[in-house]
Amino acid sequence: MSQLKVLEPGDFDRLLAWLDPDQDRAGQLYESIRWRLIAVLASRGCHIPEELADEVIDRVARRVKDIEATYTGDKAIYFLGVMNNVHHEYLRRPPVPRLVAAGND
């Protein structure tokens, strides 16, 4: 089983600063990107779009220190690329057994 990767101190703040130097604008961009990820994942039939969107954001936050100096272009597109990877991993997961309520045989 893989070990859960946690954000290091400062990763989330670095992510917000990468999105925009203005804190208010960075927060708005963050929310916009998160809701866009959730909408796309839900439209693809994911049963846990919020969880997957948060995984995407965490992965990007961990990578910002490596890409912030060289990445150019729309940062939302980077999130969408990571989302595609997370979505493919989600599709490869074994299905979760469904519980059947008693009396519904």
C-alpha positions as CSV (number, residue, x, y, z in Angstrom):
1,M,0.0,0.0,0.0
2,S,1.3,3.4,-0.9
3,Q,2.0,5.9,1.9
4,L,-0.2,9.0,2.0
5,K,1.7,12.1,0.9
6,V,1.0,15.1,3.0
7,L,1.6,18.7,2.2
8,E,4.7,20.2,3.8
9,P,4.4,23.4,5.7
10,G,4.2,26.3,3.3
11,D,3.1,24.2,0.3
12,F,-0.4,25.6,0.2
13,D,0.7,29.2,0.8
14,R,3.3,28.7,-2.1
15,L,0.4,27.4,-4.3
16,L,-1.7,30.5,-3.6
17,A,1.3,32.8,-4.2
18,W,2.0,31.0,-7.5
19,L,-1.7,31.5,-8.6
20,D,-1.5,35.3,-7.9
21,P,0.6,37.6,-5.7
22,D,-2.6,39.3,-4.6
23,Q,-4.1,37.1,-1.8
24,D,-7.7,37.9,-2.6
25,R,-7.2,37.2,-6.3
26,A,-5.3,34.0,-5.5
27,G,-8.2,32.8,-3.3
28,Q,-10.7,33.5,-6.1
29,L,-8.6,31.6,-8.6
30,Y,-8.2,28.7,-6.2
31,E,-12.0,28.4,-5.7
32,S,-12.6,28.8,-9.4
33,I,-10.1,26.0,-10.3
34,R,-11.4,23.7,-7.5
35,W,-15.0,24.1,-8.7
36,R,-14.0,23.5,-12.3
37,L,-12.2,20.3,-11.3
38,I,-15.2,19.1,-9.4
39,A,-17.5,19.9,-12.3
40,V,-15.3,18.1,-14.9
41,L,-14.8,15.0,-12.6
42,A,-18.5,14.8,-11.9
43,S,-19.3,15.1,-15.6
44,R,-17.0,12.1,-16.1
45,G,-19.1,10.0,-13.7
46,C,-16.8,10.1,-10.7
47,H,-18.6,9.3,-7.5
48,I,-16.1,11.3,-5.3
49,P,-15.4,14.5,-7.4
50,E,-14.6,16.7,-4.4
51,E,-12.1,14.1,-3.0
52,L,-10.4,13.8,-6.4
53,A,-10.3,17.6,-6.9
54,D,-8.6,18.0,-3.5
55,E,-6.1,15.3,-4.5
56,V,-5.3,17.2,-7.6
57,I,-4.8,20.4,-5.7
58,D,-2.5,18.7,-3.1
59,R,-0.4,17.2,-5.9
60,V,0.0,20.6,-7.6
61,A,0.8,22.3,-4.3
62,R,3.6,19.7,-3.7
63,R,5.0,20.4,-7.2
64,V,4.8,24.2,-7.2
65,K,8.3,24.6,-5.7
66,D,9.7,22.7,-8.7
67,I,7.8,24.4,-11.4
68,E,7.1,28.0,-10.3
69,A,10.3,29.4,-11.8
70,T,9.8,27.9,-15.2
71,Y,6.1,27.3,-15.8
72,T,4.4,29.7,-18.3
73,G,0.9,29.8,-19.4
74,D,-2.5,29.3,-17.9
75,K,-2.0,27.7,-14.5
76,A,-5.5,26.2,-14.6
77,I,-4.4,24.1,-17.5
78,Y,-1.7,22.6,-15.3
79,F,-4.3,21.6,-12.8
80,L,-6.4,20.0,-15.6
81,G,-3.4,17.9,-16.7
82,V,-2.9,16.6,-13.2
83,M,-6.6,16.0,-13.0
84,N,-6.4,13.7,-16.0
85,N,-3.7,11.7,-14.3
86,V,-5.8,11.4,-11.1
87,H,-8.9,10.5,-13.1
88,H,-7.0,7.7,-14.8
89,E,-5.8,6.4,-11.5
90,Y,-9.4,6.5,-10.2
91,L,-10.6,4.5,-13.1
92,R,-8.0,1.8,-12.4
93,R,-9.1,1.4,-8.8
94,P,-11.0,-1.7,-7.9
95,P,-14.7,-1.1,-7.6
96,V,-16.0,-0.5,-4.1
97,P,-18.6,-3.1,-3.1
98,R,-22.1,-1.7,-2.8
99,L,-24.0,-2.4,0.4
100,V,-27.5,-3.7,-0.1
101,A,-30.1,-2.6,2.4
102,A,-31.9,-5.4,4.3
103,G,-35.2,-6.4,2.8
104,N,-34.3,-5.3,-0.8
105,D,-33.6,-8.8,-2.1
